[in-house]
Amino acid sequence: MIQSVVQEALEEGGFEVEVASSGEQAQKLLAEPQRFRAVLTDINLGRDRMDGWDVGRIARETDPSFPVVYMTGDSAAEWASRGVPNSLLITKPFAPSQVVAAIAQLLNNAAPGATPGA
């Protein structure tokens, strides 16, 4: 449910969205990093063998400054030790507009003049 609400908010914010329902699926999509300008991942991916930290690491294999937004229902303490430059952490519960603002902020910081979905 969270996935569809966030997807809708991002699309309404002008972003093109590609959804991965597992870490493995995200890894396959990220094999073509030029297709994406940012990654949004939950840290806890349930029973998946990968977690959001893995997804963020994979996204940054090609570009160490690739924008990553992490979501978590846990404490933000782990992000302080595992978080990386050009990333943000959003704690649950959150408003979908917070995700849109976080991605826009990272994209604008990475490339002045960048526009959503471009």
MOPAC internal coordinates of N, CA, C and O (Angstrom, degrees):
PM7 1SCF
backbone

  N    0.0000 0     0.00 0     0.00 0    0    0    0
  C    1.4435 1     0.00 0     0.00 0    1    0    0
  C    1.5376 1   110.65 1     0.00 0    2    1    0
  O    1.2310 1   120.28 1   134.80 1    3    2    1
  N    1.3295 1   117.06 1   -45.20 1    3    2    1
  C    1.4636 1   119.55 1   179.02 1    5    3    2
  C    1.5197 1   109.78 1   -59.13 1    6    5    3
  O    1.2310 1   121.09 1   138.99 1    7    6    5
  N    1.3388 1   115.52 1   -41.01 1    7    6    5
  C    1.4632 1   120.09 1  -178.05 1    9    7    6
  C    1.5245 1   111.42 1   -57.50 1   10    9    7
  O    1.2310 1   119.75 1   133.67 1   11   10    9
  N    1.3201 1   118.08 1   -46.33 1   11   10    9
  C    1.4628 1   120.35 1  -177.58 1   13   11   10
  C    1.5314 1   111.82 1   -69.95 1   14   13   11
  O    1.2310 1   120.02 1   144.12 1   15   14   13
  N    1.3258 1   117.57 1   -35.88 1   15   14   13
  C    1.4692 1   120.85 1   178.68 1   17   15   14
  C    1.5274 1   110.31 1   -66.27 1   18   17   15
  O    1.2310 1   120.63 1   136.02 1   19   18   17
  N    1.3312 1   116.41 1   -43.98 1   19   18   17
  C    1.4668 1   120.65 1   179.30 1   21   19   18
  C    1.5256 1   110.32 1   -66.93 1   22   21   19
  O    1.2310 1   120.45 1   138.31 1   23   22   21
  N    1.3314 1   116.75 1   -41.69 1   23   22   21
  C    1.4642 1   120.25 1   178.21 1   25   23   22
  C    1.5258 1   110.69 1   -58.84 1   26   25   23
  O    1.2310 1   120.53 1   133.61 1   27   26   25
  N    1.3166 1   116.59 1   -46.39 1   27   26   25
  C    1.4647 1   121.09 1   179.61 1   29   27   26
  C    1.5273 1   111.22 1   -61.12 1   30   29   27
  O    1.2310 1   120.37 1   136.27 1   31   30   29
  N    1.3244 1   116.90 1   -43.73 1   31   30   29
  C    1.4706 1   120.61 1  -179.90 1   33   31   30
  C    1.5243 1   110.85 1   -62.91 1   34   33   31
  O    1.2310 1   120.30 1   137.97 1   35   34   33
  N    1.3284 1   117.03 1   -42.03 1   35   34   33
  C    1.4661 1   120.34 1   179.43 1   37   35   34
  C    1.5256 1   111.15 1   -65.45 1   38   37   35
  O    1.2310 1   120.46 1   137.53 1   39   38   37
  N    1.3213 1   116.73 1   -42.47 1   39   38   37
  C    1.4663 1   120.02 1   179.01 1   41   39   38
  C    1.5226 1   110.69 1   -64.96 1   42   41   39
  O    1.2310 1   120.34 1   139.46 1   43   42   41
  N    1.3277 1   116.96 1   -40.54 1   43   42   41
  C    1.4654 1   120.08 1   176.49 1   45   43   42
  C    1.5260 1   111.06 1   -65.36 1   46   45   43
  O    1.2310 1   120.60 1   153.31 1   47   46   45
  N    1.3389 1   116.46 1   -26.69 1   47   46   45
  C    1.4606 1   121.68 1   177.44 1   49   47   46
  C    1.5172 1   113.11 1   -81.41 1   50   49   47
  O    1.2310 1   120.34 1  -178.88 1   51   50   49
  N    1.3294 1   116.96 1     1.12 1   51   50   49
  C    1.4572 1   121.07 1   176.76 1   53   51   50
  C    1.5148 1   115.27 1    95.65 1   54   53   51
  O    1.2310 1   119.97 1  -172.16 1   55   54   53
  N    1.3237 1   117.67 1     7.84 1   55   54   53
  C    1.4607 1   121.01 1  -179.67 1   57   55   54
  C    1.5228 1   111.06 1   -93.56 1   58   57   55
  O    1.2310 1   120.93 1   -34.87 1   59   58   57
  N    1.3159 1   115.84 1   145.13 1   59   58   57
  C    1.4585 1   121.23 1   169.26 1   61   59   58
  C    1.5185 1   105.92 1   -86.62 1   62   61   59
  O    1.2310 1   120.44 1   -44.77 1   63   62   61
  N    1.3270 1   116.77 1   135.23 1   63   62   61
  C    1.4616 1   120.99 1  -172.88 1   65   63   62
  C    1.5214 1   110.13 1  -122.75 1   66   65   63
  O    1.2310 1   120.89 1   -45.45 1   67   66   65
  N    1.3064 1   115.91 1   134.55 1   67   66   65
  C    1.4612 1   123.70 1   172.48 1   69   67   66
  C    1.5237 1   105.29 1  -119.49 1   70   69   67
  O    1.2310 1   120.09 1   -55.73 1   71   70   69
  N    1.3347 1   117.43 1   124.27 1   71   70   69
  C    1.4589 1   121.54 1  -174.51 1   73   71   70
  C    1.5230 1   110.39 1  -103.04 1   74   73   71
  O    1.2310 1   121.04 1   -45.70 1   75   74   73
  N    1.3152 1   115.61 1   134.30 1   75   74   73
  C    1.4626 1   122.70 1   171.57 1   77   75   74
  C    1.5241 1   106.70 1  -117.84 1   78   77   75
  O    1.2310 1   120.58 1   -48.73 1   79   78   77
  N    1.3209 1   116.51 1   131.27 1   79   78   77
  C    1.4601 1   120.17 1  -177.49 1   81   79   78
  C    1.5228 1   113.29 1   -94.95 1   82   81   79
  O    1.2310 1   120.44 1  -177.00 1   83   82   81
  N    1.3341 1   116.76 1     3.00 1   83   82   81
  C    1.4662 1   120.77 1   177.43 1   85   83   82
  C    1.5226 1   109.09 1  -153.22 1   86   85   83
  O    1.2310 1   121.16 1   -16.00 1   87   86   85
  N    1.3084 1   115.38 1   164.00 1   87   86   85
  C    1.4556 1   119.79 1   176.23 1   89   87   86
  C    1.5156 1   111.63 1   -63.01 1   90   89   87
  O    1.2310 1   120.75 1   140.99 1   91   90   89
  N    1.3285 1   116.17 1   -39.01 1   91   90   89
  C    1.4606 1   120.30 1   179.22 1   93   91   90
  C    1.5247 1   111.04 1   -63.61 1   94   93   91
  O    1.2310 1   120.32 1   138.16 1   95   94   93
  N    1.3207 1   117.00 1   -41.84 1   95   94   93
  C    1.4624 1   120.91 1   178.10 1   97   95   94
  C    1.5273 1   109.92 1   -64.96 1   98   97   95
  O    1.2310 1   119.91 1   139.58 1   99   98   97
  N    1.3154 1   117.78 1   -40.42 1   99   98   97
  C    1.4688 1   121.01 1   177.13 1  101   99   98
  C    1.5218 1   110.39 1   -62.36 1  102  101   99
  O    1.2310 1   120.54 1   139.45 1  103  102  101
  N    1.3212 1   116.58 1   -40.55 1  103  102  101
  C    1.4627 1   120.85 1   179.29 1  105  103  102
  C    1.5276 1   110.57 1   -60.48 1  106  105  103
  O    1.2310 1   120.16 1   138.17 1  107  106  105
  N    1.3220 1   117.30 1   -41.83 1  107  106  105
  C    1.4707 1   120.88 1   178.23 1  109  107  106
  C    1.5257 1   110.80 1   -63.92 1  110  109  107
  O    1.2310 1   120.51 1   136.00 1  111  110  109
  N    1.3236 1   116.63 1   -44.00 1  111  110  109
  C    1.4643 1   119.93 1   179.35 1  113  111  110
  C    1.5250 1   111.16 1   -64.29 1  114  113  111
  O    1.2310 1   120.62 1   141.15 1  115  114  113
  N    1.3203 1   116.43 1   -38.85 1  115  114  113
  C    1.4632 1   120.72 1  -177.39 1  117  115  114
  C    1.5256 1   112.93 1   -76.31 1  118  117  115
  O    1.2310 1   120.51 1   178.31 1  119  118  117
  N    1.3248 1   116.64 1    -1.69 1  119  118  117
  C    1.4649 1   119.79 1   174.07 1  121  119  118
  C    1.5257 1   109.93 1   -65.64 1  122  121  119
  O    1.2310 1   120.62 1   161.81 1  123  122  121
  N    1.3267 1   116.42 1   -18.19 1  123  122  121
  C    1.4681 1   122.90 1   175.37 1  125  123  122
  C    1.5318 1   107.69 1  -116.44 1  126  125  123
  O    1.2310 1   119.78 1  -108.10 1  127  126  125
  N    1.3319 1   118.03 1    71.90 1  127  126  125
  C    1.4676 1   120.49 1  -172.84 1  129  127  126
  C    1.5244 1   114.38 1   -61.68 1  130  129  127
  O    1.2310 1   119.68 1   154.37 1  131  130  129
  N    1.3127 1   118.22 1   -25.63 1  131  130  129
  C    1.4660 1   120.04 1  -179.93 1  133  131  130
  C    1.5261 1   111.98 1   -66.60 1  134  133  131
  O    1.2310 1   120.01 1   165.50 1  135  134  133
  N    1.3273 1   117.59 1   -14.50 1  135  134  133
  C    1.4694 1   121.33 1   177.72 1  137  135  134
  C    1.5196 1   111.92 1   -72.67 1  138  137  135
  O    1.2310 1   119.97 1   160.31 1  139  138  137
  N    1.3292 1   117.66 1   -19.69 1  139  138  137
  C    1.4546 1   121.25 1  -170.22 1  141  139  138
  C    1.5170 1   112.07 1  -122.56 1  142  141  139
  O    1.2310 1   121.65 1   -28.63 1  143  142  141
  N    1.3336 1   114.44 1   151.37 1  143  142  141
  C    1.4678 1   120.11 1   177.31 1  145  143  142
  C    1.5169 1   111.90 1  -111.61 1  146  145  143
  O    1.2310 1   119.94 1   167.16 1  147  146  145
  N    1.3263 1   117.71 1   -12.84 1  147  146  145
  C    1.4649 1   122.13 1   178.90 1  149  147  146
  C    1.5236 1   109.02 1  -164.75 1  150  149  147
  O    1.2310 1   121.28 1   -17.44 1  151  150  149
  N    1.3325 1   115.16 1   162.56 1  151  150  149
  C    1.4624 1   121.65 1   177.00 1  153  151  150
  C    1.5239 1   108.42 1  -128.28 1  154  153  151
  O    1.2310 1   121.42 1   -42.38 1  155  154  153
  N    1.3268 1   114.89 1   137.62 1  155  154  153
  C    1.4578 1   123.04 1   172.64 1  157  155  154
  C    1.5170 1   105.88 1  -117.50 1  158  157  155
  O    1.2310 1   120.02 1   -56.04 1  159  158  157
  N    1.3216 1   117.56 1   123.96 1  159  158  157
  C    1.4614 1   120.06 1  -179.11 1  161  159  158
  C    1.5192 1   111.46 1  -141.63 1  162  161  159
  O    1.2310 1   121.43 1   -37.90 1  163  162  161
  N    1.3111 1   114.86 1   142.10 1  163  162  161
  C    1.4547 1   119.91 1   169.97 1  165  163  162
  C    1.5264 1   106.27 1   -76.56 1  166  165  163
  O    1.2310 1   119.83 1   -35.48 1  167  166  165
  N    1.2992 1   117.94 1   144.52 1  167  166  165
  C    1.4634 1   119.94 1   178.20 1  169  167  166
  C    1.5219 1   110.15 1   -71.79 1  170  169  167
  O    1.2310 1   120.48 1   137.98 1  171  170  169
  N    1.3314 1   116.69 1   -42.02 1  171  170  169
  C    1.4590 1   121.19 1   179.68 1  173  171  170
  C    1.5223 1   108.70 1   -94.24 1  174  173  171
  O    1.2310 1   120.68 1   -70.40 1  175  174  173
  N    1.3215 1   116.30 1   109.60 1  175  174  173
  C    1.4623 1   120.56 1  -179.75 1  177  175  174
  C    1.5206 1   111.41 1   -99.45 1  178  177  175
  O    1.2310 1   120.34 1  -151.73 1  179  178  177
  N    1.3215 1   116.95 1    28.27 1  179  178  177
  C    1.4572 1   121.68 1   175.91 1  181  179  178
  C    1.5129 1   112.23 1    71.20 1  182  181  179
  O    1.2310 1   120.91 1    51.03 1  183  182  181
  N    1.3086 1   115.86 1  -128.97 1  183  182  181
  C    1.4633 1   121.24 1  -176.42 1  185  183  182
  C    1.5211 1   112.78 1   -83.43 1  186  185  183
  O    1.2310 1   120.73 1  -178.98 1  187  186  185
  N    1.2929 1   116.21 1     1.02 1  187  186  185
  C    1.4556 1   121.71 1  -179.79 1  189  187  186
  C    1.5264 1   109.86 1   -59.08 1  190  189  187
  O    1.2310 1   120.02 1   -34.41 1  191  190  189
  N    1.3223 1   117.57 1   145.59 1  191  190  189
  C    1.4677 1   119.99 1   177.80 1  193  191  190
  C    1.5223 1   111.33 1   -72.98 1  194  193  191
  O    1.2310 1   120.50 1   161.87 1  195  194  193
  N    1.3276 1   116.65 1   -18.13 1  195  194  193
  C    1.4578 1   121.73 1   177.66 1  197  195  194
  C    1.5228 1   108.80 1  -103.42 1  198  197  195
  O    1.2310 1   120.90 1   -20.96 1  199  198  197
  N    1.3286 1   115.89 1   159.04 1  199  198  197
  C    1.4578 1   119.87 1   172.40 1  201  199  198
  C    1.5269 1   108.76 1  -122.84 1  202  201  199
  O    1.2310 1   120.73 1    -1.01 1  203  202  201
  N    1.3033 1   116.21 1   178.99 1  203  202  201
  C    1.4608 1   120.48 1  -178.12 1  205  203  202
  C    1.5156 1   113.29 1   -63.44 1  206  205  203
  O    1.2310 1   120.51 1   150.60 1  207  206  205
  N    1.3485 1   116.63 1   -29.40 1  207  206  205
  C    1.4656 1   119.26 1   176.36 1  209  207  206
  C    1.5280 1   109.52 1   -61.95 1  210  209  207
  O    1.2310 1   120.73 1   140.14 1  211  210  209
  N    1.3504 1   116.21 1   -39.86 1  211  210  209
  C    1.4669 1   120.65 1   178.05 1  213  211  210
  C    1.5246 1   110.68 1   -64.27 1  214  213  211
  O    1.2310 1   120.63 1   136.81 1  215  214  213
  N    1.3303 1   116.41 1   -43.19 1  215  214  213
  C    1.4706 1   120.43 1   179.90 1  217  215  214
  C    1.5304 1   110.02 1   -60.91 1  218  217  215
  O    1.2310 1   120.41 1   134.76 1  219  218  217
  N    1.3210 1   116.83 1   -45.24 1  219  218  217
  C    1.4657 1   120.37 1   178.08 1  221  219  218
  C    1.5178 1   112.10 1   -61.66 1  222  221  219
  O    1.2310 1   120.60 1   138.75 1  223  222  221
  N    1.3336 1   116.46 1   -41.25 1  223  222  221
  C    1.4660 1   121.14 1   179.22 1  225  223  222
  C    1.5256 1   110.67 1   -63.07 1  226  225  223
  O    1.2310 1   120.46 1   136.55 1  227  226  225
  N    1.3229 1   116.73 1   -43.45 1  227  226  225
  C    1.4660 1   121.26 1   179.12 1  229  227  226
  C    1.5219 1   110.29 1   -63.17 1  230  229  227
  O    1.2310 1   120.56 1   137.79 1  231  230  229
  N    1.3232 1   116.53 1   -42.21 1  231  230  229
  C    1.4700 1   120.21 1   179.82 1  233  231  230
  C    1.5196 1   111.11 1   -60.99 1  234  233  231
  O    1.2310 1   120.45 1   149.84 1  235  234  233
  N    1.3208 1   116.74 1   -30.16 1  235  234  233
  C    1.4671 1   121.24 1  -176.16 1  237  235  234
  C    1.5255 1   113.91 1   -94.39 1  238  237  235
  O    1.2310 1   119.85 1  -177.49 1  239  238  237
  N    1.3199 1   117.89 1     2.51 1  239  238  237
  C    1.4649 1   119.62 1   179.54 1  241  239  238
  C    1.5201 1   111.71 1   -62.77 1  242  241  239
  O    1.2310 1   120.37 1   140.83 1  243  242  241
  N    1.3094 1   116.90 1   -39.17 1  243  242  241
  C    1.4606 1   121.14 1  -179.54 1  245  243  242
  C    1.5205 1   111.75 1   -86.44 1  246  245  243
  O    1.2310 1   120.81 1   141.23 1  247  246  245
  N    1.3314 1   116.05 1   -38.77 1  247  246  245
  C    1.4641 1   121.31 1  -178.15 1  249  247  246
  C    1.5307 1   108.76 1  -132.13 1  250  249  247
  O    1.2310 1   119.70 1   -76.82 1  251  250  249
  N    1.3300 1   118.17 1   103.18 1  251  250  249
  C    1.4665 1   121.05 1  -177.19 1  253  251  250
  C    1.5321 1   114.72 1   -60.59 1  254  253  251
  O    1.2310 1   119.88 1   163.76 1  255  254  253
  N    1.3174 1   117.83 1   -16.24 1  255  254  253
  C    1.4677 1   119.83 1   179.42 1  257  255  254
  C    1.5295 1   112.31 1  -102.19 1  258  257  255
  O    1.2310 1   119.99 1  -167.38 1  259  258  257
  N    1.3304 1   117.61 1    12.62 1  259  258  257
  C    1.4642 1   122.11 1  -178.56 1  261  259  258
  C    1.5290 1   109.69 1   -57.46 1  262  261  259
  O    1.2310 1   119.65 1   -51.10 1  263  262  261
  N    1.3506 1   118.27 1   128.90 1  263  262  261
  C    1.4720 1   121.43 1  -178.22 1  265  263  262
  C    1.5330 1   112.65 1   -67.42 1  266  265  263
  O    1.2310 1   120.86 1   -50.95 1  267  266  265
  N    1.3269 1   115.96 1   129.05 1  267  266  265
  C    1.4621 1   121.79 1   179.07 1  269  267  266
  C    1.5260 1   108.83 1  -131.53 1  270  269  267
  O    1.2310 1   120.97 1   -48.70 1  271  270  269
  N    1.3328 1   115.76 1   131.30 1  271  270  269
  C    1.4657 1   121.73 1   172.75 1  273  271  270
  C    1.5258 1   106.70 1  -112.62 1  274  273  271
  O    1.2310 1   121.08 1   -57.78 1  275  274  273
  N    1.3242 1   115.54 1   122.22 1  275  274  273
  C    1.4586 1   122.15 1   178.04 1  277  275  274
  C    1.5246 1   108.87 1  -100.63 1  278  277  275
  O    1.2310 1   120.83 1   -36.88 1  279  278  277
  N    1.3465 1   116.02 1   143.12 1  279  278  277
  C    1.4637 1   121.80 1   174.44 1  281  279  278
  C    1.5256 1   107.62 1  -118.53 1  282  281  279
  O    1.2310 1   120.62 1   -35.97 1  283  282  281
  N    1.3297 1   116.43 1   144.03 1  283  282  281
  C    1.4615 1   119.10 1   177.55 1  285  283  282
  C    1.5224 1   111.45 1  -154.20 1  286  285  283
  O    1.2310 1   121.49 1   -30.28 1  287  286  285
  N    1.3044 1   114.75 1   149.72 1  287  286  285
  C    1.4516 1   121.32 1   172.18 1  289  287  286
  C    1.5149 1   110.52 1   -97.80 1  290  289  287
  O    1.2310 1   120.78 1   176.48 1  291  290  289
  N    1.3283 1   116.12 1    -3.52 1  291  290  289
  C    1.4605 1   122.43 1  -179.99 1  293  291  290
  C    1.5197 1   110.42 1   -95.01 1  294  293  291
  O    1.2310 1   121.27 1     7.66 1  295  294  293
  N    1.2851 1   115.18 1  -172.34 1  295  294  293
  C    1.4603 1   121.85 1   179.00 1  297  295  294
  C    1.5226 1   110.71 1   -68.26 1  298  297  295
  O    1.2310 1   121.21 1   -29.59 1  299  298  297
  N    1.3008 1   115.29 1   150.41 1  299  298  297
  C    1.4633 1   120.93 1   177.50 1  301  299  298
  C    1.5250 1   111.46 1   -81.60 1  302  301  299
  O    1.2310 1   119.78 1   179.69 1  303  302  301
  N    1.3285 1   118.03 1    -0.31 1  303  302  301
  C    1.4681 1   121.20 1  -176.59 1  305  303  302
  C    1.5219 1   111.90 1   -59.49 1  306  305  303
  O    1.2310 1   120.04 1   140.55 1  307  306  305
  N    1.3232 1   117.52 1   -39.45 1  307  306  305
  C    1.4673 1   119.87 1  -178.77 1  309  307  306
  C    1.5221 1   111.22 1   -65.39 1  310  309  307
  O    1.2310 1   120.35 1   144.90 1  311  310  309
  N    1.3261 1   116.94 1   -35.10 1  311  310  309
  C    1.4647 1   119.82 1   179.41 1  313  311  310
  C    1.5182 1   110.57 1   -62.29 1  314  313  311
  O    1.2310 1   120.42 1   145.07 1  315  314  313
  N    1.3140 1   116.81 1   -34.93 1  315  314  313
  C    1.4646 1   120.21 1   179.34 1  317  315  314
  C    1.5228 1   111.07 1   -59.77 1  318  317  315
  O    1.2310 1   120.21 1   146.64 1  319  318  317
  N    1.3316 1   117.21 1   -33.36 1  319  318  317
  C    1.4594 1   119.67 1   179.75 1  321  319  318
  C    1.5224 1   112.87 1   -94.03 1  322  321  319
  O    1.2310 1   119.91 1   152.77 1  323  322  321
  N    1.3303 1   117.78 1   -27.23 1  323  322  321
  C    1.4633 1   120.80 1  -177.14 1  325  323  322
  C    1.5145 1   113.73 1  -107.32 1  326  325  323
  O    1.2310 1   120.68 1   162.84 1  327  326  325
  N    1.3177 1   116.31 1   -17.16 1  327  326  325
  C    1.4554 1   120.14 1  -179.57 1  329  327  326
  C    1.5153 1   111.03 1   -62.62 1  330  329  327
  O    1.2310 1   121.04 1   -23.79 1  331  330  329
  N    1.2865 1   115.61 1   156.21 1  331  330  329
  C    1.4563 1   120.62 1  -176.48 1  333  331  330
  C    1.5210 1   109.65 1  -128.53 1  334  333  331
  O    1.2310 1   120.08 1   -17.75 1  335  334  333
  N    1.3216 1   117.46 1   162.25 1  335  334  333
  C    1.4625 1   119.26 1   177.57 1  337  335  334
  C    1.5283 1   110.74 1   -54.91 1  338  337  335
  O    1.2310 1   121.21 1   -28.64 1  339  338  337
  N    1.3006 1   115.29 1   151.36 1  339  338  337
  C    1.4617 1   122.61 1   179.71 1  341  339  338
  C    1.5282 1   111.73 1    62.65 1  342  341  339
  O    1.2310 1   120.87 1  -143.57 1  343  342  341
  N    1.3300 1   115.95 1    36.43 1  343  342  341
  C    1.4582 1   120.76 1   174.02 1  345  343  342
  C    1.5234 1   108.14 1  -135.03 1  346  345  343
  O    1.2310 1   121.61 1   -22.68 1  347  346  345
  N    1.3126 1   114.52 1   157.32 1  347  346  345
  C    1.4659 1   121.40 1   176.64 1  349  347  346
  C    1.5160 1   108.18 1  -133.13 1  350  349  347
  O    1.2310 1   120.68 1   -24.01 1  351  350  349
  N    1.3195 1   116.30 1   155.99 1  351  350  349
  C    1.4491 1   122.14 1   176.02 1  353  351  350
  C    1.5168 1   108.25 1  -121.82 1  354  353  351
  O    1.2310 1   121.01 1   -48.11 1  355  354  353
  N    1.3153 1   115.67 1   131.89 1  355  354  353
  C    1.4632 1   122.15 1   176.39 1  357  355  354
  C    1.5235 1   106.88 1  -116.37 1  358  357  355
  O    1.2310 1   120.38 1   -54.04 1  359  358  357
  N    1.3299 1   116.88 1   125.96 1  359  358  357
  C    1.4573 1   119.84 1   179.29 1  361  359  358
  C    1.5243 1   110.18 1   -93.71 1  362  361  359
  O    1.2310 1   121.65 1   -36.26 1  363  362  361
  N    1.3314 1   114.45 1   143.74 1  363  362  361
  C    1.4591 1   121.65 1   177.93 1  365  363  362
  C    1.5250 1   108.25 1   -83.77 1  366  365  363
  O    1.2310 1   119.84 1   -32.22 1  367  366  365
  N    1.2907 1   117.91 1   147.78 1  367  366  365
  C    1.4676 1   127.26 1    -4.59 1  369  367  366
  C    1.5239 1   111.08 1   -75.23 1  370  369  367
  O    1.2310 1   121.29 1   -26.59 1  371  370  369
  N    1.3132 1   115.13 1   153.41 1  371  370  369
  C    1.4578 1   120.66 1   179.24 1  373  371  370
  C    1.5184 1   109.11 1  -142.03 1  374  373  371
  O    1.2310 1   121.09 1   -18.26 1  375  374  373
  N    1.3122 1   115.52 1   161.74 1  375  374  373
  C    1.4629 1   121.17 1   173.98 1  377  375  374
  C    1.5257 1   107.09 1   -88.28 1  378  377  375
  O    1.2310 1   119.53 1   -40.86 1  379  378  377
  N    1.3299 1   118.51 1   139.14 1  379  378  377
  C    1.4622 1   120.62 1   179.11 1  381  379  378
  C    1.5289 1   113.12 1   -52.54 1  382  381  379
  O    1.2310 1   120.51 1   148.67 1  383  382  381
  N    1.3226 1   116.62 1   -31.33 1  383  382  381
  C    1.4656 1   119.31 1   179.53 1  385  383  382
  C    1.5292 1   111.80 1   -63.90 1  386  385  383
  O    1.2310 1   120.01 1   155.10 1  387  386  385
  N    1.3429 1   117.58 1   -24.90 1  387  386  385
  C    1.4638 1   120.48 1   176.74 1  389  387  386
  C    1.5289 1   110.82 1   -65.07 1  390  389  387
  O    1.2310 1   120.28 1   143.01 1  391  390  389
  N    1.3136 1   117.07 1   -36.99 1  391  390  389
  C    1.4643 1   121.43 1   179.16 1  393  391  390
  C    1.5223 1   109.59 1   -67.09 1  394  393  391
  O    1.2310 1   120.82 1   134.63 1  395  394  393
  N    1.3205 1   116.04 1   -45.37 1  395  394  393
  C    1.4692 1   120.71 1   178.79 1  397  395  394
  C    1.5253 1   109.51 1   -59.09 1  398  397  395
  O    1.2310 1   120.39 1   133.96 1  399  398  397
  N    1.3239 1   116.86 1   -46.04 1  399  398  397
  C    1.4658 1   120.87 1  -179.35 1  401  399  398
  C    1.5239 1   111.52 1   -64.67 1  402  401  399
  O    1.2310 1   120.13 1   140.69 1  403  402  401
  N    1.3308 1   117.36 1   -39.31 1  403  402  401
  C    1.4699 1   120.72 1  -179.30 1  405  403  402
  C    1.5187 1   111.22 1   -64.73 1  406  405  403
  O    1.2310 1   120.30 1   134.27 1  407  406  405
  N    1.3226 1   117.03 1   -45.73 1  407  406  405
  C    1.4656 1   119.80 1   179.82 1  409  407  406
  C    1.5204 1   110.19 1   -66.14 1  410  409  407
  O    1.2310 1   120.37 1   136.31 1  411  410  409
  N    1.3177 1   116.91 1   -43.69 1  411  410  409
  C    1.4690 1   119.72 1   178.41 1  413  411  410
  C    1.5234 1   110.60 1   -59.92 1  414  413  411
  O    1.2310 1   120.32 1   138.45 1  415  414  413
  N    1.3283 1   117.00 1   -41.55 1  415  414  413
  C    1.4661 1   120.77 1   179.53 1  417  415  414
  C    1.5264 1   110.98 1   -61.29 1  418  417  415
  O    1.2310 1   120.04 1   132.37 1  419  418  417
  N    1.3282 1   117.52 1   -47.63 1  419  418  417
  C    1.4621 1   120.21 1  -179.38 1  421  419  418
  C    1.5232 1   111.63 1   -64.10 1  422  421  419
  O    1.2310 1   120.32 1   139.14 1  423  422  421
  N    1.3204 1   117.00 1   -40.86 1  423  422  421
  C    1.4656 1   119.81 1   179.46 1  425  423  422
  C    1.5192 1   110.88 1   -67.02 1  426  425  423
  O    1.2310 1   120.39 1   139.26 1  427  426  425
  N    1.3100 1   116.86 1   -40.74 1  427  426  425
  C    1.4655 1   119.91 1   179.03 1  429  427  426
  C    1.5214 1   111.52 1   -67.02 1  430  429  427
  O    1.2310 1   120.24 1   144.53 1  431  430  429
  N    1.3322 1   117.15 1   -35.47 1  431  430  429
  C    1.4647 1   120.50 1   177.16 1  433  431  430
  C    1.5221 1   111.43 1   -69.91 1  434  433  431
  O    1.2310 1   120.68 1   145.86 1  435  434  433
  N    1.3360 1   116.31 1   -34.14 1  435  434  433
  C    1.4628 1   120.82 1  -177.33 1  437  435  434
  C    1.5177 1   112.05 1   -75.94 1  438  437  435
  O    1.2310 1   120.64 1   143.34 1  439  438  437
  N    1.3217 1   116.38 1   -36.66 1  439  438  437
  C    1.4664 1   119.77 1  -175.53 1  441  439  438
  C    1.5162 1   109.07 1  -144.41 1  442  441  439
  O    1.2310 1   119.78 1   -84.03 1  443  442  441
  N    1.3282 1   118.03 1    95.97 1  443  442  441
  C    1.4642 1   119.76 1   179.05 1  445  443  442
  C    1.5257 1   110.99 1   -52.31 1  446  445  443
  O    1.2310 1   121.40 1   -46.04 1  447  446  445
  N    1.3177 1   114.93 1   133.96 1  447  446  445
  C    1.4585 1   119.89 1   179.43 1  449  447  446
  C    1.5182 1   113.14 1    89.56 1  450  449  447
  O    1.2310 1   120.02 1  -179.13 1  451  450  449
  N    1.3444 1   117.57 1     0.87 1  451  450  449
  C    1.4579 1   120.03 1   179.82 1  453  451  450
  C    1.5179 1   109.63 1   -67.58 1  454  453  451
  O    1.2310 1   120.76 1   -31.82 1  455  454  453
  N    1.3153 1   116.16 1   148.18 1  455  454  453
  C    1.4564 1   121.05 1   179.17 1  457  455  454
  C    1.5111 1   109.48 1  -122.47 1  458  457  455
  O    1.2310 1   119.54 1   -28.94 1  459  458  457
  N    1.3402 1   118.48 1   151.06 1  459  458  457
  C    1.4508 1   121.25 1   179.12 1  461  459  458
  C    1.5185 1   111.18 1   -55.79 1  462  461  459
  O    1.2310 1   121.27 1   -39.28 1  463  462  461
  N    1.3190 1   115.17 1   140.72 1  463  462  461
  C    1.4549 1   121.03 1   175.09 1  465  463  462
  C    1.5047 1   114.54 1    74.41 1  466  465  463
  O    1.2310 1   119.25 1   177.18 1  467  466  465
  N    1.3109 1   119.05 1    -2.82 1  467  466  465
  C    1.4639 1   120.52 1  -177.41 1  469  467  466
  C    1.4977 1   111.76 1   -81.79 1  470  469  467
  O    1.2310 1   120.10 1   180.00 1  471  470  469

